[in-house]
Amino acid sequence: MFHNITFAYPHLLYLLAVIPLMMFWYFRNGKNTTSSIRYSSLSVFGGYKPTLKEKLRHTPAFLRMGALALFIVALARPQTFASGENVYTEGIDIAMVLDISGTMLAEDFKPNRIEAAKKVISDFIEGRTSDKIGLVIFSYESFTQCPLTIDYPVLKGLLKEVKGGMIQDGTAIGTAIANGVNRLKDSKGKSKVIILLTDGVNNAGEIDPVTAAQIAKTYGVRIYAIGVGTMGEAPYPFQTPFGIRYQNMPVEIDEATLRKVAGITEGKYFRATNNKKLEEIYQSIDKMEKTRVEVTSYRNATELYYGWLAGGLILLLFEIGLSRTVFRKIP
């Protein structure tokens, strides 16, 4: 009966202890309040059986005690609470810009740079909940592999299909940034971010990276640039008539330009030299660009004392009515 019910004034429930005291007093001393007639002998009533009215003669007293108990419960103000949370999210729109040029097949990362990048990007996507994320790939030119979406399974499926050789070889960093900005410029997100991953020097495209970064700044887009490649030389695979052969090639990353691109947009430049470092970089970006979530808890009280008060009044009126009619005392 009191499941999920709380009381505004629970200490008043101690008054219910009065009820058993009243019952004790009634059965011990109540007979003194009942009219009686003295007889010299009761033998004449030997075969007399009590009527229903006599059996129920204590009903008004029980009704009065029941009414008092209900009034005490009503006075303690029973309540139920409906609780919940209002959640407000301030979303972030992210364009993942991935270099798939030939040099991304270098195996200083395992199994190679492009596959290592795909794995950490996939893990990054897995950690998001309500942000729109798109995928832009580039080499000699750039195109959108997946527009901004919150359908992460579809996005991860399209990411999985990315491989080297999809586009003519080259490194159009500026064009790729511009493509990412184009994906984000009309978005409604409170924060707009490009995560650019490349291993080379801009040598293609019609827009240089610095100009593209200035355009990004105009649209409020922040760029996190990641240069991938070990220090010194890295093994590159080459197809020969005798199968795949490897040749160590110098790692050339235009870090000065990438730092400038990130700085213009108030972003940050990172250098990844192995798989673990690359994972740490994406984890760091993930922490910096977390969706802001505001949770407002609420509890709405529903008063229940009306029913208890009404029940007490009904019992009290019923007791008064019976005492004045069926159980009326004469004199």
Secondary structure, 3 states (H helix, E strand, C coil): CCCCCEECCHHHHHHHHHHHHHHHHHHHHHHHHCCCCCCCCCHHHCCCCCCHHHHCCCHHHHHHHHHHHHHHHHHCCEEEEEEEEEEEEECEEEEEEEECCHHHHCCCCCCCHHHHHHHHHHHHHHCCCCCEEEEEEECCCEEEEEEEECCHHHHHHHHHCCCCCCCCCCCCHHHHHHHHHHHHCCCCCCEEEEEEEECCCCCCCCCCHHHHHHHHHHCCEEEEEEEECCCCEEEEEEEECCEEEEEEEECCCCHHHHHHHHHHCCCEEEEECCHHHHHHHHHHHHHHCCCEEEEEEEEEEEECHHHHHHHHHHHHHHHHHHHHCCCCCCC
